[in-house]
């Protein structure tokens, strides 16, 4: 027989709970049947407090000592918190910048102008295109069928628009520390603990 102090919790690598012990799996127990254990646990872990109370449920959970560690949040006995996965939002990301790099040679731009290879037949540029044949008139109402290109020296500042796109897929972040699973067991019948 494995002796223990009532309400004591231990790690146990067996796949069952020894006699007078139970798995810490949140099961509901009868107060009438386990009055001494109920006097120690109360409804800290669940139950209605009239006919039933619950054992701690450590399935898939890490155990933690109650209180406030230096620089840590206060934790009370029976409190459940944490989650396996978390989806980060904008306020949880560190402050950062994205650098966008664009290059523009403002000293030598090539401009392409729509033109036509037909002989010019218009004197005004409005609604017309340049004619390749530079006779007077120099514009034509023909459909453009070629382009003219020439390097043009430019001075001064040139403006460009750059867009930085969103990245990421909003997938949950795994919060689970490296672990190996064992069973936690609680002493159901044993030495009743003394406060002294």
Helices and strands as residue ranges (DSSP letters): E 9-12, E 21-23, E 28-30, H 35-41, E 52-54, E 67-68, E 74-75, E 85-86, G 90-92, E 108-119, E 129-133, E 139-140, E 146-153, E 173-174, E 183-187
